[in-house]
């Protein structure tokens, strides 16, 4: 079952390519980043690129800094809050009782009709 396709089995970008076809790579430097879990990440940057102060650790996702003795603290995650928890932050118990009594009064009035 031979077809007329002469480039069967190849794909774009496949094959031997050297520096002459891709161009010269920029000079690079490796920078070590340390996270709070003790992981070390060493991405490479172009020499003339601006090197960021923090980098996300690929192993745990925590922020990593360049100072190995003082890595950035892990981000603080807030626990999940229910709708009731948000309402209780906005209203006092007395406000809640007043709103409940008002709603019950409206309900009782509608049933009397």
C-alpha positions in Angstrom: 0.0 0.0 0.0 2.5 2.5 -1.2 1.2 6.0 -1.7 2.6 8.8 -3.8 3.8 10.7 -0.7 7.6 11.1 -0.9 8.0 12.5 2.6 6.1 9.8 4.4 7.3 9.2 7.9 8.7 12.7 8.4 7.3 15.7 10.2 8.1 19.4 10.2 11.3 20.0 12.2 12.5 16.4 12.0 15.9 15.5 10.7 19.4 16.6 11.5 19.6 20.3 12.2 22.7 22.0 13.3 23.5 25.4 14.6 23.8 26.7 11.0 20.1 26.1 10.3 18.8 27.3 13.7 21.1 30.2 14.3 23.5 30.8 17.1 22.2 30.5 20.7 22.6 33.4 23.0 25.2 33.0 25.8 23.5 31.6 28.9 23.9 31.5 32.6 22.3 29.2 35.2 20.7 30.7 38.3 19.9 28.6 41.4 16.5 29.2 43.1 15.7 27.7 46.5 12.1 27.0 47.8 10.9 26.5 51.4 10.8 22.7 50.9 14.6 22.5 50.1 14.2 22.0 46.4 16.8 23.6 44.1 15.8 24.8 40.6 18.4 25.9 38.1 16.8 27.5 35.0 19.1 29.1 32.4 18.7 32.7 31.2 20.4 34.6 28.5 23.3 36.7 29.8 21.6 40.0 28.9 18.2 39.0 30.2 16.7 40.4 33.3 16.8 37.7 36.0 13.7 37.5 38.2 14.0 37.5 42.0 11.5 34.6 42.4 10.8 31.5 40.4 8.0 28.9 40.8 9.4 25.6 42.0 8.5 22.9 39.4 8.4 20.2 42.1 6.1 21.7 44.7 4.8 25.0 43.2 6.0 27.2 46.1 7.9 30.4 45.2 11.7 30.0 45.2 14.2 32.7 45.7 17.9 33.1 45.0 19.0 33.2 48.6 19.5 29.6 49.7 19.6 30.5 53.5 16.3 32.5 53.3 13.9 31.0 50.8 10.5 32.8 50.4 7.8 31.6 52.7 5.1 29.4 51.2 1.9 31.2 50.3 -0.7 31.1 53.0 -3.9 29.4 51.8 -7.2 30.5 53.2 -9.6 27.7 54.1 -12.8 27.4 52.2 -15.6 29.6 53.5 -19.2 28.8 53.2 -21.8 31.4 52.3 -22.9 31.5 55.9 -19.4 32.3 57.1 -19.3 35.3 54.8 -22.7 36.5 56.0 -21.5 36.2 59.6 -18.6 38.4 58.8 -20.9 41.1 57.6 -23.7 40.9 60.2 -23.9 40.5 63.9 -26.1 37.9 65.6 -28.6 40.7 66.6 -28.8 41.8 62.9 -29.5 38.2 61.9 -32.3 37.8 64.5 -33.9 41.1 63.3 -33.8 40.0 59.7 -35.3 36.6 60.6 -38.1 38.1 62.7 -38.9 40.5 59.8 -39.0 37.6 57.3 -41.2 35.4 59.6 -43.6 38.3 60.1 -43.9 38.7 56.3 -44.5 35.0 55.9 -47.2 34.9 58.7 -48.9 38.0 57.1 -49.0 36.3 53.7 -50.6 33.2 55.2 -53.4 35.2 56.9 -54.6 36.5 53.6 
